[in-house]
Amino acid sequence: MTEEIKQWEYRVQTIGSVFGTKDELIQDTLDDWGAEGWEAINVFTPEGSGKITIVAKRPLTERTRRMRNVSQMRQGS
């Protein structure tokens, strides 16, 4: 039996400001991403910044692959 290698897509976003990041903004961002199937795998604060960077992943499916291709085609127009 051959096991298929799972493919992932990743998302990285920095939120907040030099004055900090509100817990509500972090929670809202994570809730929105979770509803889209994203799983946060790392959250960190860039040195000397009140901001946070969130790294997330989700399985790359045929549906999400098509959505990415459409988005890339729109950006290239």
C-alpha positions as CSV (number, residue, x, y, z in Angstrom):
1,M,0.0,0.0,0.0
2,T,1.4,3.3,-1.1
3,E,0.9,6.2,1.3
4,E,0.3,9.6,-0.5
5,I,2.4,12.5,0.6
6,K,0.3,15.3,2.0
7,Q,0.8,18.7,0.5
8,W,0.4,21.9,2.5
9,E,-0.1,25.5,1.8
10,Y,1.1,28.2,4.2
11,R,-0.1,31.6,5.2
12,V,2.0,34.2,7.1
13,Q,0.7,37.6,8.3
14,T,1.9,40.2,10.7
15,I,-0.7,42.1,12.7
16,G,-0.8,44.9,15.2
17,S,1.3,48.0,15.6
18,V,4.4,49.2,17.4
19,F,2.0,50.0,20.3
20,G,1.1,46.3,20.6
21,T,-1.5,43.9,19.5
22,K,-4.9,43.5,21.1
23,D,-6.0,40.1,22.2
24,E,-9.3,40.6,20.4
25,L,-7.5,41.2,17.1
26,I,-5.4,38.0,17.5
27,Q,-8.5,36.0,18.4
28,D,-10.6,37.4,15.5
29,T,-7.8,36.6,13.1
30,L,-7.4,33.1,14.3
31,D,-11.1,32.5,14.3
32,D,-11.4,33.8,10.7
33,W,-8.5,31.6,9.6
34,G,-9.9,28.6,11.5
35,A,-13.2,28.9,9.6
36,E,-11.2,28.8,6.4
37,G,-9.4,25.6,7.5
38,W,-6.1,27.2,8.5
39,E,-4.2,25.9,11.6
40,A,-1.8,28.2,13.4
41,I,1.5,26.5,13.7
42,N,3.6,29.4,15.1
43,V,3.0,32.8,16.6
44,F,5.9,35.1,17.4
45,T,6.8,38.7,18.0
46,P,9.4,40.1,15.7
47,E,12.2,41.6,17.8
48,G,11.6,45.2,18.9
49,S,8.0,45.1,17.7
50,G,4.7,45.2,19.4
51,K,3.3,43.3,16.4
52,I,2.8,39.5,16.1
53,T,3.4,37.3,13.2
54,I,1.2,34.3,12.7
55,V,2.2,31.3,10.6
56,A,-0.5,28.8,9.6
57,K,-1.0,25.8,7.3
58,R,-3.8,23.8,5.8
59,P,-3.9,20.8,3.5
60,L,-3.5,21.7,-0.2
61,T,-6.6,20.3,-1.9
62,E,-7.8,20.4,-5.5
63,R,-10.3,23.1,-4.4
64,T,-7.7,25.3,-2.7
65,R,-5.2,24.8,-5.5
66,R,-7.9,26.1,-8.0
67,M,-8.6,29.0,-5.8
68,R,-4.9,29.9,-5.6
69,N,-4.6,29.7,-9.4
70,V,-7.6,32.0,-10.0
71,S,-6.2,34.5,-7.4
72,Q,-2.8,34.4,-9.1
73,M,-4.4,34.9,-12.6
74,R,-6.3,38.0,-11.3
75,Q,-3.1,39.5,-9.8
76,G,-1.3,39.0,-13.1
77,S,-3.9,40.9,-15.1
